[in-house]
Amino acid sequence: SISPSSSLITGGINVTVRGVSLTRNQSTTCEQYLCLFDSVASNAFVVSDNEVICQVPPVDAEKNVSLSVVSNEFRAISKGVNTFRYFLPIFIKSVYPNRGSASGGEIVVVNV
């Protein structure tokens, strides 16, 4: 599983990948694993035998990509298909009404 499963197209956040079943030994270092967002590589930071943290790289457009964890020889480590979603930022143009009662209950319209 991956969490979170989406990010702005600017990337830069960390994603936790669980259930990767890493084989660790004394010679294993973080540099021996990579996270692949389709074909774009990012460093994998090993938390435990079952958990890796990946930094999300930026992309040019909104899209879904496949996220996998591989060894430095590009041997697949993660099991199953993890889909990661890149999205564009949302810009709010207006909010109506721009105030309401302290007790709430009003309907608010947000224009994007």
Residue pairs with C-beta under 8 A, 6 or more apart in sequence:
1 17
1 18
1 19
1 82
2 15
2 16
2 17
2 18
2 67
2 82
2 84
3 15
3 16
3 18
4 13
4 15
5 15
5 82
5 83
5 84
5 85
6 84
6 85
6 86
6 87
7 13
7 15
7 56
7 84
7 85
7 86
7 87
8 86
8 87
8 88
8 89
9 58
9 59
9 60
9 61
9 62
9 86
9 87
9 88
10 58
11 55
11 56
11 57
11 58
11 59
11 86
12 55
12 56
12 58
13 55
13 56
14 53
14 54
14 55
14 56
15 35
15 53
15 54
15 55
15 56
15 67
15 84
16 47
16 51
16 52
16 53
16 54
17 35
17 44
17 51
17 52
17 53
17 54
17 67
17 69
17 78
17 82
18 50
18 51
19 50
19 78
19 79
20 50
20 51
20 52
20 69
20 77
20 78
20 79
21 49
21 50
21 77
21 79
22 28
22 33
22 46
22 48
22 49
22 50
22 52
22 77
23 49
24 46
24 49
28 46
30 43
30 44
30 45
30 46
31 43
31 72
32 71
32 72
33 44
33 46
33 52
33 69
33 70
33 71
33 72
33 77
34 41
34 42
34 43
34 44
34 69
34 70
34 71
34 72
34 74
35 41
35 42
35 43
35 44
35 52
35 54
35 55
35 67
35 68
35 69
35 70
36 42
36 66
36 67
36 68
36 69
36 70
37 54
37 56
37 57
37 59
37 65
37 66
37 67
37 84
38 65
38 66
40 57
40 59
40 65
42 54
42 55
42 56
42 57
43 54
43 55
44 52
44 53
44 54
44 69
45 52
45 53
45 54
46 52
47 53
52 69
54 67
54 69
56 84
59 65
59 86
61 86
62 86
62 87
62 88
63 85
63 86
64 83
64 84
64 85
64 86
65 83
65 84
65 86
66 81
66 82
66 83
66 84
67 78
67 82
67 83
67 84
68 76
68 77
68 78
68 82
69 76
69 77
69 78
70 76
70 77
70 78
71 77
90 112
91 112
92 110
92 111
92 112
93 111
93 112
94 110
94 111
95 108
95 109
95 110
95 111
96 108
96 109
96 111
97 106
97 108
100 106
100 108
